[in-house]
Amino acid sequence: QNNICLSYTIEMMMFCGNSLHAPLSIFSSPRLQLSSSSSSRFSISCSQMDTHNNHKFLELPFVSAPHKNLMLDLVSTLEDRLQSHLLPCSLPCDVQYYKTNTGTSEISLHITPGNTHSPIDFVLGSWVHSKLPTGGSLDITSISGYLKTSNDAPNFMFELIRSSPTMLIFVLDLPPRKDLALSPDYLKTFYEDTELDKHRQALEKVHEVQPYFSSSFFIRAITSPTAICVRVQTENDGGERIDEILRNHIGPISKQVLGIWLDHCACAEREVGEEEKAYLKKRDGFIRNKTVEVDLGTSFPRLFGPEGADKLLDAIKKYFTV
């Protein structure tokens, strides 16, 4: 579900006039640099690369200071709250960090699975950087949290897509894992009682913020009624105003929504019967399969070449199987 962010990214790439690449999400520890040329080779050992990737990921080298600080705050919060739930990242080092031979695109990918007794299925994170043919760059940072079928609470999705110093798209949601019309208690528990909608309402009061609507009906169908999907467009001031909005509005809202997800979803005890688990397995599986087969399966070959895409998708599919 959370990888619906990918479709937003593809739309953003089209908006920028070029098919570049689509990310997954971002989290702590190591990361990966992905390259559209699968023939790329590393000259240092895998263990050395793991350490290098970890440091580089935490540097978030291509985004502004407010953007970077927000990402590090979210990563730190996740690590502090979920550390006992998560196992180390075991992705191959040549999947954790990949860069194209031309040096125009790179991606850092990190997936940490939950341990046997954790309600967390996995946390997936990434940052993406691509140089645009028209000048400038496309930078995407994102974080997603997926829960197991033993916990029916919503997942977590956060993404910032920035194609210029004066424009970005912001996506923040707790995507539901049940039909809300048929589950009024679920709707009340996770969306009404938590007052999630007030964060969307507050952000939309900012003058430069406008609603952003995906062209995909599938995406619209699986987001929550409180989802934040906005476009921020400012004057040509070198990015100062967008950084101010990141600092004073997007940052505080993101931290509050992540806190709600941790308190009421990821770390909450939920009783899920066998029939409900079977439903969740079917629903989660369908959405994850659609993400890999349709979204990633279509975009990755264009971004990383057939061989590179196969390598990445094979690694990702292991985690997306419900």
C-alpha contacts under 8 A as a table, 3 or more apart, distances in Angstrom:
res1	aa1	res2	aa2	distance
1	Q	4	I	5.86
1	Q	155	N	7.63
1	Q	175	P	6.78
1	Q	222	I	7.35
1	Q	284	D	7.20
1	Q	287	I	5.68
1	Q	288	R	6.21
1	Q	291	T	7.69
2	N	5	C	6.37
2	N	144	S	5.90
2	N	145	G	7.49
2	N	146	Y	7.58
2	N	155	N	6.94
2	N	156	F	6.67
2	N	157	M	5.30
2	N	175	P	7.02
3	N	6	L	5.39
3	N	7	S	7.70
3	N	24	L	6.31
3	N	144	S	7.68
3	N	157	M	7.95
3	N	288	R	7.84
3	N	291	T	6.43
4	I	7	S	5.44
4	I	8	Y	6.92
4	I	219	I	6.18
4	I	291	T	7.14
5	C	8	Y	5.10
5	C	9	T	6.32
5	C	24	L	7.38
5	C	157	M	7.70
5	C	159	E	6.84
5	C	171	V	7.44
6	L	9	T	4.94
6	L	10	I	6.26
6	L	22	A	5.64
6	L	23	P	6.06
6	L	24	L	6.44
6	L	295	D	7.08
6	L	296	L	7.76
7	S	10	I	5.00
7	S	11	E	6.22
7	S	22	A	7.89
7	S	216	S	7.90
7	S	219	I	7.84
7	S	295	D	6.80
8	Y	11	E	5.13
8	Y	12	M	6.15
8	Y	214	S	6.76
9	T	12	M	4.90
9	T	13	M	6.15
9	T	21	H	7.69
9	T	22	A	5.57
9	T	23	P	7.25
9	T	140	I	7.94
9	T	161	I	7.05
10	I	13	M	5.05
10	I	14	M	6.30
10	I	19	S	7.30
10	I	21	H	7.17
10	I	22	A	6.04
10	I	299	S	7.81
11	E	14	M	5.04
11	E	15	F	6.05
11	E	214	S	7.82
12	M	15	F	4.78
12	M	16	C	6.16
12	M	161	I	7.63
12	M	163	S	7.97
13	M	16	C	5.04
13	M	17	G	6.39
13	M	18	N	5.59
13	M	19	S	5.34
13	M	20	L	6.14
13	M	21	H	7.28
13	M	138	L	7.95
14	M	17	G	4.93
14	M	18	N	5.52
14	M	19	S	6.03
15	F	18	N	7.65
16	C	132	L	7.92
16	C	163	S	7.12
18	N	132	L	7.44
18	N	133	P	7.70
19	S	302	R	7.67
19	S	303	L	7.73
20	L	105	S	7.66
20	L	130	S	6.79
20	L	302	R	7.78
20	L	303	L	6.01
21	H	105	S	7.77
21	H	128	V	7.76
21	H	130	S	7.52
21	H	299	S	7.02
21	H	300	F	7.26
21	H	302	R	7.84
21	H	303	L	5.29
22	A	128	V	7.67
22	A	296	L	7.81
22	A	299	S	6.89
22	A	300	F	7.42
22	A	303	L	7.86
23	P	107	I	7.30
23	P	126	S	6.31
23	P	127	W	6.82
23	P	128	V	6.12
23	P	140	I	7.01
23	P	141	T	7.82
23	P	142	S	7.70
24	L	109	L	7.33
24	L	124	L	7.04
24	L	125	G	6.25
24	L	126	S	5.61
24	L	127	W	7.95
24	L	142	S	6.76
24	L	143	I	7.74
25	S	109	L	7.09
25	S	110	H	7.77
25	S	124	L	5.25
25	S	125	G	3.22
25	S	126	S	3.87
25	S	127	W	6.70
25	S	141	T	6.50
25	S	142	S	3.99
25	S	143	I	4.28
25	S	144	S	5.78
25	S	159	E	7.52
26	I	108	S	7.87
26	I	109	L	6.74
26	I	110	H	6.55
26	I	124	L	5.88
26	I	125	G	2.23
26	I	126	S	3.39
26	I	127	W	5.90
26	I	141	T	6.19
26	I	142	S	4.75
26	I	143	I	4.39
26	I	144	S	7.26
27	F	75	V	5.72
27	F	110	H	6.19
27	F	111	I	7.46
27	F	123	V	7.02
27	F	124	L	6.09
27	F	125	G	4.11
27	F	126	S	6.61
27	F	142	S	7.97
27	F	143	I	6.04
28	S	31	R	7.91
28	S	54	N	7.79
28	S	57	F	7.67
28	S	58	L	7.14
28	S	75	V	5.65
28	S	76	S	7.62
28	S	79	E	7.27
28	S	110	H	7.42
28	S	125	G	7.58
29	S	54	N	5.29
29	S	57	F	7.68
29	S	58	L	7.82
29	S	89	C	7.59
29	S	110	H	7.30
30	P	50	D	6.04
30	P	51	T	6.98
30	P	53	N	5.28
30	P	54	N	3.64
30	P	55	H	7.38
30	P	57	F	6.60
30	P	89	C	7.31
30	P	96	Q	7.02
30	P	109	L	7.90
30	P	110	H	6.14
31	R	50	D	7.65
31	R	53	N	5.14
31	R	54	N	5.61
31	R	56	K	7.72
31	R	57	F	5.60
31	R	96	Q	4.73
31	R	97	Y	5.63
31	R	108	S	4.66
31	R	109	L	4.76
31	R	110	H	4.85
31	R	126	S	7.29
32	L	53	N	6.30
32	L	57	F	7.97
32	L	93	C	7.04
32	L	94	D	7.06
32	L	95	V	5.63
32	L	96	Q	2.72
32	L	97	Y	2.27
32	L	98	Y	5.63
32	L	107	I	6.16
32	L	108	S	3.59
32	L	109	L	4.42
32	L	110	H	6.56
32	L	126	S	7.96
33	Q	53	N	7.84
33	Q	94	D	7.43
33	Q	95	V	6.84
33	Q	96	Q	5.70
33	Q	97	Y	2.26
33	Q	98	Y	2.70
33	Q	99	K	5.16
33	Q	106	E	5.42
33	Q	107	I	4.43
33	Q	108	S	4.40
33	Q	109	L	6.88
34	L	94	D	7.50
34	L	95	V	6.32
34	L	96	Q	7.19
34	L	97	Y	5.02
34	L	98	Y	2.31
34	L	99	K	4.65
34	L	100	T	6.93
34	L	106	E	5.51
34	L	107	I	4.93
34	L	108	S	6.64
34	L	109	L	7.98
34	L	304	F	7.30
35	S	38	S	6.54
35	S	40	S	7.27
35	S	98	Y	4.35
35	S	99	K	3.63
35	S	100	T	3.70
35	S	101	N	6.86
35	S	105	S	6.86
35	S	106	E	6.01
35	S	107	I	7.42
35	S	303	L	7.79
35	S	304	F	5.42
35	S	308	G	7.08
36	S	98	Y	7.99
36	S	99	K	6.96
36	S	100	T	4.86
36	S	101	N	7.39
36	S	105	S	7.80
36	S	301	P	7.77
36	S	302	R	7.72
36	S	303	L	5.24
36	S	304	F	2.65
36	S	305	G	4.99
36	S	308	G	6.15
36	S	309	A	7.64
37	S	40	S	6.04
37	S	99	K	7.89
37	S	100	T	5.51
37	S	101	N	6.06
37	S	304	F	5.62
37	S	305	G	5.79
37	S	307	E	7.77
37	S	308	G	6.18
38	S	304	F	6.96
38	S	305	G	6.78
38	S	306	P	7.96
38	S	307	E	5.56
38	S	308	G	4.21
38	S	309	A	7.94
39	S	308	G	7.95
40	S	99	K	7.86
40	S	100	T	7.54
40	S	101	N	6.66
42	F	45	S	7.59
42	F	94	D	7.91
44	I	48	Q	6.47
44	I	49	M	6.62
45	S	48	Q	5.27
45	S	49	M	6.20
46	C	49	M	4.91
46	C	50	D	6.14
46	C	93	C	5.78
47	S	50	D	5.09
47	S	51	T	6.57
47	S	93	C	7.97
48	Q	51	T	5.34
48	Q	52	H	6.20
49	M	52	H	4.85
49	M	53	N	5.84
49	M	93	C	6.67
50	D	53	N	5.13
50	D	54	N	6.18
50	D	93	C	6.18
50	D	96	Q	7.92
51	T	54	N	5.18
51	T	55	H	6.42
52	H	55	H	5.36
52	H	56	K	6.17
53	N	56	K	5.06
53	N	57	F	5.94
53	N	96	Q	7.41
53	N	97	Y	6.55
53	N	108	S	7.93
54	N	57	F	5.20
54	N	58	L	6.39
55	H	58	L	5.33
55	H	59	E	6.30
56	K	59	E	5.00
56	K	60	L	6.68
56	K	61	P	7.29
57	F	60	L	5.49
57	F	61	P	7.88
57	F	108	S	6.77
57	F	127	W	7.84
58	L	72	L	7.26
59	E	68	K	7.95
60	L	63	V	6.38
60	L	68	K	6.14
60	L	127	W	7.59
62	F	129	H	7.03
62	F	139	D	7.22
63	V	67	H	6.06
63	V	68	K	6.06
63	V	139	D	7.10
64	S	67	H	5.23
64	S	68	K	6.07
64	S	243	D	7.46
65	A	68	K	5.04
65	A	69	N	5.95
66	P	69	N	5.08
66	P	70	L	6.16
66	P	243	D	5.90
66	P	244	E	7.90
66	P	246	L	6.36
66	P	247	R	5.81
67	H	70	L	5.31
67	H	71	M	6.41
67	H	243	D	7.21
67	H	246	L	6.65
67	H	247	R	7.90
68	K	71	M	5.18
68	K	72	L	6.20
69	N	72	L	5.14
69	N	73	D	6.09
70	L	73	D	5.11
70	L	74	L	6.27
70	L	246	L	8.00
70	L	247	R	7.81
70	L	251	G	5.85
71	M	74	L	5.21
71	M	75	V	6.13
71	M	141	T	7.79
72	L	75	V	5.04
72	L	76	S	5.95
73	D	76	S	5.11
73	D	77	T	6.18
73	D	255	K	7.99
74	L	77	T	5.15
74	L	78	L	6.25
74	L	255	K	6.64
74	L	258	L	7.66
75	V	78	L	5.17
75	V	79	E	6.14
76	S	79	E	5.11
76	S	80	D	6.07
77	T	80	D	5.18
77	T	81	R	6.17
78	L	81	R	5.32
78	L	82	L	5.70
78	L	83	Q	7.59
79	E	82	L	5.34
79	E	83	Q	5.05
80	D	83	Q	5.78
81	R	84	S	7.84
81	R	262	L	7.62
82	L	85	H	5.16
82	L	86	L	6.43
83	Q	86	L	5.62
85	H	114	G	5.49
85	H	115	N	5.72
85	H	117	H	7.75
85	H	118	S	5.33
85	H	119	P	7.98
85	H	120	I	6.98
86	L	112	T	6.19
86	L	113	P	5.71
86	L	114	G	4.34
86	L	115	N	5.54
86	L	118	S	7.71
86	L	120	I	7.70
86	L	122	F	7.66
87	L	112	T	5.94
87	L	113	P	5.57
87	L	114	G	5.84
87	L	115	N	5.84
88	P	112	T	5.81
88	P	113	P	7.37
89	C	110	H	6.72
89	C	111	I	5.66
89	C	112	T	4.75
89	C	113	P	7.19
90	S	111	I	7.79
90	S	112	T	7.66
91	L	95	V	6.36
91	L	96	Q	6.18
91	L	110	H	7.48
91	L	111	I	7.24
91	L	315	A	7.01
92	P	95	V	5.23
92	P	96	Q	6.29
93	C	96	Q	5.03
93	C	97	Y	6.75
94	D	97	Y	5.90
94	D	98	Y	6.44
95	V	98	Y	6.38
95	V	109	L	7.27
95	V	311	K	7.46
95	V	312	L	6.17
95	V	315	A	7.67
96	Q	108	S	5.98
96	Q	109	L	5.06
96	Q	110	H	6.18
97	Y	106	E	7.68
97	Y	107	I	6.22
97	Y	108	S	4.86
97	Y	109	L	6.43
98	Y	106	E	5.80
98	Y	107	I	5.82
98	Y	108	S	6.81
99	K	103	G	6.26
99	K	104	T	7.88
99	K	105	S	5.94
99	K	106	E	4.27
99	K	107	I	6.67
100	T	103	G	5.09
100	T	104	T	6.41
100	T	105	S	5.62
100	T	106	E	6.37
100	T	304	F	7.36
101	N	104	T	7.93
102	T	105	S	7.79
103	G	106	E	7.31
104	T	130	S	5.55
104	T	131	K	5.26
105	S	128	V	7.55
105	S	129	H	5.70
105	S	130	S	4.25
105	S	131	K	6.52
106	E	128	V	5.91
106	E	129	H	5.48
106	E	130	S	6.53
107	I	126	S	6.87
107	I	127	W	5.77
107	I	128	V	4.42
107	I	129	H	6.45
108	S	126	S	5.16
108	S	127	W	5.35
108	S	128	V	6.52
109	L	124	L	7.57
109	L	125	G	5.89
109	L	126	S	4.53
109	L	127	W	7.08
110	H	124	L	5.80
110	H	125	G	5.21
110	H	126	S	6.28
111	I	122	F	6.68
111	I	123	V	5.71
111	I	124	L	4.45
111	I	125	G	6.42
112	T	122	F	5.44
112	T	123	V	5.34
112	T	124	L	6.57
113	P	120	I	7.38
113	P	121	D	5.83
113	P	122	F	4.01
113	P	123	V	6.45
113	P	319	Y	7.81
114	G	117	H	7.90
114	G	118	S	5.63
114	G	119	P	7.25
114	G	120	I	4.96
114	G	121	D	5.07
114	G	122	F	5.28
114	G	123	V	7.90
115	N	118	S	5.32
115	N	120	I	7.72
118	S	121	D	7.52
119	P	147	L	5.84
119	P	148	K	5.50
119	P	149	T	7.99
119	P	150	S	6.37
119	P	151	N	5.98
119	P	266	A	6.76
119	P	267	C	7.68
120	I	123	V	7.63
120	I	145	G	7.60
120	I	146	Y	6.24
120	I	147	L	4.53
120	I	148	K	5.79
120	I	266	A	6.68
121	D	145	G	7.92
121	D	146	Y	5.41
121	D	147	L	4.73
121	D	148	K	4.84
122	F	145	G	6.29
122	F	146	Y	5.46
122	F	147	L	6.99
122	F	319	Y	7.51
123	V	143	I	7.55
123	V	144	S	5.83
123	V	145	G	4.54
123	V	146	Y	6.16
124	L	143	I	6.15
124	L	144	S	5.34
124	L	145	G	6.46
125	G	141	T	7.92
125	G	142	S	5.90
125	G	143	I	4.73
125	G	144	S	6.39
126	S	141	T	5.97
126	S	142	S	5.76
126	S	143	I	6.94
127	W	139	D	7.35
127	W	140	I	5.50
127	W	141	T	4.35
127	W	142	S	6.52
128	V	138	L	7.73
128	V	139	D	5.56
128	V	140	I	5.01
128	V	141	T	6.47
129	H	137	S	6.92
129	H	138	L	5.73
129	H	139	D	4.67
129	H	140	I	6.68
130	S	137	S	5.43
130	S	138	L	5.11
130	S	139	D	6.61
131	K	135	G	6.96
131	K	136	G	6.13
131	K	137	S	4.24
131	K	138	L	6.33
132	L	135	G	5.18
132	L	136	G	5.60
132	L	137	S	4.94
132	L	138	L	6.64
133	P	136	G	7.91
136	G	163	S	7.47
136	G	164	S	6.53
137	S	163	S	5.90
137	S	164	S	6.77
138	L	161	I	7.34
138	L	162	R	5.81
138	L	163	S	4.40
138	L	164	S	7.18
139	D	161	I	5.93
139	D	162	R	5.21
139	D	163	S	6.36
140	I	159	E	7.10
140	I	160	L	5.63
140	I	161	I	4.51
140	I	162	R	6.31
141	T	159	E	5.74
141	T	160	L	5.46
141	T	161	I	6.81
142	S	157	M	7.66
142	S	158	F	5.40
142	S	159	E	4.14
142	S	160	L	6.36
143	I	156	F	7.84
143	I	157	M	6.07
143	I	158	F	5.19
143	I	159	E	6.50
144	S	155	N	7.53
144	S	156	F	5.33
144	S	157	M	4.63
144	S	158	F	6.35
145	G	155	N	5.67
145	G	156	F	4.87
145	G	157	M	6.72
146	Y	155	N	5.18
146	Y	156	F	6.84
147	L	150	S	7.95
147	L	151	N	6.34
147	L	152	D	7.55
147	L	153	A	7.43
147	L	154	P	7.69
147	L	155	N	6.22
147	L	266	A	7.02
148	K	151	N	5.70
148	K	152	D	7.57
149	T	152	D	6.08
149	T	272	V	7.91
149	T	277	K	5.28
149	T	278	A	8.00
149	T	280	L	5.81
149	T	281	K	6.25
150	S	270	R	7.59
150	S	271	E	7.65
150	S	272	V	5.99
150	S	277	K	6.61
151	N	265	C	7.99
151	N	266	A	7.98
151	N	269	E	7.51
151	N	270	R	5.65
151	N	271	E	7.36
151	N	272	V	6.57
152	D	177	R	6.59
152	D	178	K	7.87
152	D	270	R	7.08
152	D	272	V	6.86
152	D	277	K	7.93
152	D	280	L	7.17
153	A	176	P	7.25
153	A	177	R	6.84
153	A	190	F	7.74
153	A	265	C	5.11
153	A	266	A	7.36
153	A	270	R	7.80
154	P	174	L	5.41
154	P	175	P	5.41
154	P	176	P	4.62
154	P	177	R	5.63
154	P	190	F	7.73
154	P	261	W	7.88
154	P	265	C	6.47
155	N	174	L	5.33
155	N	175	P	5.55
155	N	176	P	6.89
155	N	177	R	7.59
155	N	261	W	7.78
155	N	265	C	7.74
156	F	172	L	7.95
156	F	173	D	6.19
156	F	174	L	4.75
156	F	175	P	6.63
156	F	258	L	7.56
156	F	261	W	6.77
157	M	171	V	7.43
157	M	172	L	5.59
157	M	173	D	5.25
157	M	174	L	6.20
157	M	175	P	7.38
158	F	170	F	7.82
158	F	171	V	5.68
158	F	172	L	4.60
158	F	173	D	6.75
158	F	254	S	7.79
159	E	170	F	5.93
159	E	171	V	5.12
159	E	172	L	6.56
160	L	168	L	6.90
160	L	169	I	5.90
160	L	170	F	4.82
160	L	171	V	6.55
161	I	168	L	5.41
161	I	169	I	5.05
161	I	170	F	6.50
162	R	165	P	7.36
162	R	167	M	6.11
162	R	168	L	4.25
162	R	169	I	6.48
163	S	167	M	6.31
163	S	168	L	6.36
164	S	167	M	5.40
164	S	168	L	7.26
165	P	238	G	5.76
165	P	239	G	4.35
165	P	242	I	7.46
166	T	232	V	7.83
166	T	233	Q	5.79
166	T	234	T	5.12
166	T	235	E	6.53
166	T	236	N	6.22
166	T	237	D	7.32
166	T	238	G	6.81
166	T	239	G	5.10
166	T	241	R	7.74
166	T	242	I	6.28
167	M	231	R	7.31
167	M	232	V	5.54
167	M	233	Q	4.59
167	M	234	T	6.49
167	M	242	I	7.45
168	L	231	R	5.88
168	L	232	V	5.31
168	L	233	Q	6.83
169	I	212	Y	7.67
169	I	229	C	7.31
169	I	230	V	5.74
169	I	231	R	4.49
169	I	232	V	6.22
170	F	228	I	7.29
170	F	229	C	5.82
170	F	230	V	5.41
170	F	231	R	6.41
170	F	232	V	7.76
171	V	227	A	7.55
171	V	228	I	5.52
171	V	229	C	4.64
171	V	230	V	6.73
172	L	227	A	6.08
172	L	228	I	5.05
172	L	229	C	6.70
172	L	254	S	7.25
173	D	223	T	7.12
173	D	224	S	6.82
173	D	226	T	7.10
173	D	227	A	4.62
173	D	228	I	6.18
174	L	223	T	7.64
174	L	224	S	6.62
174	L	227	A	7.12
174	L	261	W	7.34
175	P	222	I	6.62
175	P	223	T	5.04
175	P	224	S	5.30
175	P	227	A	7.83
176	P	179	D	7.50
176	P	180	L	7.49
176	P	222	I	7.13
176	P	223	T	6.88
176	P	224	S	6.00
177	R	280	L	6.94
177	R	283	R	7.36
177	R	284	D	7.25
178	K	183	S	6.98
178	K	186	Y	7.85
178	K	280	L	7.68
179	D	182	L	5.50
179	D	183	S	6.16
180	L	183	S	4.86
180	L	184	P	6.25
180	L	186	Y	6.85
180	L	187	L	5.72
181	A	184	P	6.37
183	S	186	Y	5.29
183	S	187	L	6.39
184	P	187	L	4.99
184	P	188	K	6.13
185	D	188	K	5.06
185	D	189	T	5.98
186	Y	189	T	5.17
186	Y	190	F	6.11
186	Y	191	Y	7.94
187	L	190	F	5.72
187	L	191	Y	5.47
187	L	192	E	6.53
188	K	191	Y	5.64
188	K	192	E	4.61
188	K	193	D	5.70
189	T	192	E	6.32
189	T	193	D	5.45
189	T	194	T	7.06
190	F	193	D	6.44
190	F	194	T	5.98
190	F	264	H	7.29
190	F	265	C	7.94
191	Y	194	T	5.53
191	Y	195	E	6.17
191	Y	196	L	5.65
191	Y	197	D	7.42
191	Y	226	T	7.10
192	E	195	E	5.18
192	E	196	L	6.87
192	E	197	D	7.80
194	T	260	I	7.22
195	E	198	K	5.90
195	E	199	H	7.97
196	L	199	H	5.91
196	L	200	R	7.47
196	L	226	T	6.17
196	L	257	V	7.30
197	D	200	R	5.29
197	D	201	Q	6.29
197	D	226	T	4.93
197	D	227	A	7.86
198	K	201	Q	4.96
198	K	202	A	6.00
199	H	202	A	5.11
199	H	203	L	6.25
199	H	253	I	6.13
200	R	203	L	5.26
200	R	204	E	6.22
200	R	226	T	6.88
200	R	227	A	7.31
200	R	228	I	5.58
201	Q	204	E	5.29
201	Q	205	K	6.67
202	A	205	K	5.47
202	A	206	V	7.52
203	L	206	V	5.69
203	L	209	V	7.13
203	L	249	H	6.61
203	L	250	I	7.42
204	E	207	H	7.52
204	E	209	V	5.68
204	E	210	Q	6.62
204	E	211	P	7.60
205	K	209	V	7.40
206	V	209	V	5.52
208	E	232	V	5.55
208	E	233	Q	5.60
208	E	234	T	5.99
209	V	230	V	6.39
209	V	231	R	5.83
209	V	232	V	4.65
209	V	233	Q	6.86
210	Q	230	V	5.52
210	Q	231	R	5.30
210	Q	232	V	6.39
211	P	229	C	6.12
211	P	230	V	4.39
211	P	231	R	6.09
212	Y	229	C	5.32
212	Y	230	V	4.51
212	Y	231	R	5.47
213	F	229	C	7.10
213	F	230	V	7.92
214	S	217	F	7.46
214	S	219	I	6.98
214	S	220	R	6.92
216	S	219	I	5.36
216	S	220	R	6.58
217	F	220	R	5.02
217	F	221	A	6.07
218	F	221	A	5.08
218	F	222	I	6.54
219	I	222	I	5.54
219	I	223	T	6.40
220	R	223	T	5.64
223	T	227	A	6.31
224	S	227	A	5.25
232	V	242	I	7.45
233	Q	242	I	7.84
234	T	237	D	7.75
234	T	239	G	7.87
234	T	241	R	6.61
234	T	242	I	6.66
235	E	241	R	7.83
236	N	239	G	7.28
237	D	240	E	6.05
237	D	241	R	7.09
239	G	242	I	5.36
239	G	243	D	6.16
240	E	243	D	5.22
240	E	244	E	6.22
241	R	244	E	4.92
241	R	245	I	6.25
242	I	245	I	4.97
242	I	246	L	6.11
243	D	246	L	4.90
243	D	247	R	6.09
244	E	247	R	5.05
244	E	248	N	5.99
244	E	249	H	7.99
245	I	248	N	5.27
245	I	249	H	5.25
245	I	250	I	6.27
246	L	249	H	5.75
246	L	250	I	4.74
246	L	251	G	5.47
247	R	250	I	6.59
247	R	251	G	5.42
247	R	252	P	7.51
248	N	251	G	6.36
248	N	252	P	6.62
249	H	252	P	5.69
249	H	253	I	6.20
250	I	253	I	5.29
250	I	254	S	5.96
251	G	254	S	5.23
251	G	255	K	6.28
252	P	255	K	5.26
252	P	256	Q	6.22
253	I	256	Q	5.17
253	I	257	V	6.18
254	S	257	V	5.24
254	S	258	L	6.09
255	K	258	L	5.13
255	K	259	G	6.12
256	Q	259	G	5.02
256	Q	260	I	6.30
257	V	260	I	4.98
257	V	261	W	6.28
258	L	261	W	5.05
258	L	262	L	6.21
259	G	262	L	5.12
259	G	263	D	6.04
260	I	263	D	5.20
260	I	264	H	5.70
260	I	265	C	7.45
261	W	264	H	5.47
261	W	265	C	4.98
261	W	266	A	6.14
262	L	265	C	5.66
262	L	266	A	4.84
262	L	267	C	5.57
262	L	268	A	7.82
263	D	266	A	6.66
263	D	267	C	5.59
263	D	268	A	6.31
264	H	267	C	6.53
264	H	268	A	5.31
265	C	268	A	5.26
272	V	276	E	6.03
272	V	277	K	6.41
273	G	276	E	5.23
273	G	277	K	6.20
274	E	277	K	4.97
274	E	278	A	6.22
275	E	278	A	5.16
275	E	279	Y	6.41
276	E	279	Y	5.01
276	E	280	L	6.17
277	K	280	L	5.03
277	K	281	K	6.02
278	A	281	K	5.10
278	A	282	K	6.28
279	Y	282	K	5.21
279	Y	283	R	6.15
280	L	283	R	5.08
280	L	284	D	5.69
280	L	285	G	7.95
281	K	284	D	5.34
281	K	285	G	5.71
281	K	322	V	6.08
282	K	285	G	5.18
282	K	286	F	6.12
283	R	286	F	5.23
283	R	287	I	6.40
284	D	287	I	5.36
284	D	288	R	6.08
284	D	322	V	6.97
285	G	288	R	5.21
285	G	289	N	5.92
285	G	320	F	7.65
285	G	321	T	6.70
285	G	322	V	5.47
286	F	289	N	5.21
286	F	290	K	6.13
287	I	290	K	5.11
287	I	291	T	6.23
288	R	291	T	5.01
288	R	292	V	6.34
288	R	320	F	5.93
288	R	321	T	7.60
289	N	292	V	5.22
289	N	293	E	5.80
289	N	294	V	7.88
289	N	320	F	7.31
289	N	321	T	7.85
290	K	293	E	5.30
290	K	294	V	5.32
290	K	295	D	6.94
291	T	294	V	5.70
291	T	295	D	5.01
291	T	296	L	6.17
292	V	295	D	5.85
292	V	296	L	4.82
292	V	297	G	5.72
292	V	313	L	7.32
292	V	317	K	7.17
293	E	296	L	6.16
293	E	297	G	4.73
293	E	298	T	7.40
294	V	297	G	5.28
294	V	298	T	5.80
295	D	298	T	5.42
295	D	299	S	6.21
296	L	299	S	5.16
296	L	300	F	5.44
296	L	313	L	7.55
297	G	300	F	5.88
297	G	301	P	7.05
297	G	309	A	7.86
297	G	313	L	7.50
298	T	301	P	6.51
298	T	302	R	7.41
299	S	302	R	5.44
299	S	303	L	6.31
300	F	303	L	4.92
300	F	304	F	5.69
300	F	305	G	7.16
300	F	306	P	7.89
300	F	309	A	5.13
301	P	304	F	5.34
301	P	305	G	4.50
301	P	306	P	4.82
301	P	307	E	7.87
301	P	308	G	7.39
301	P	309	A	5.08
301	P	310	D	7.88
302	R	305	G	5.79
302	R	306	P	7.78
303	L	309	A	7.75
304	F	307	E	7.69
304	F	308	G	5.21
304	F	309	A	5.44
305	G	308	G	5.38
305	G	309	A	5.83
306	P	309	A	5.15
306	P	310	D	6.12
307	E	310	D	5.17
307	E	311	K	6.35
308	G	311	K	5.15
308	G	312	L	6.32
309	A	312	L	5.16
309	A	313	L	5.94
310	D	313	L	5.18
310	D	314	D	5.92
311	K	314	D	5.36
311	K	315	A	6.50
312	L	315	A	5.29
312	L	316	I	6.25
313	L	316	I	5.00
313	L	317	K	5.91
314	D	317	K	5.33
314	D	318	K	6.82
315	A	318	K	5.75
315	A	319	Y	7.60
316	I	319	Y	5.62
316	I	320	F	6.46
317	K	320	F	4.89
317	K	321	T	6.21
318	K	321	T	5.89
319	Y	322	V	7.90
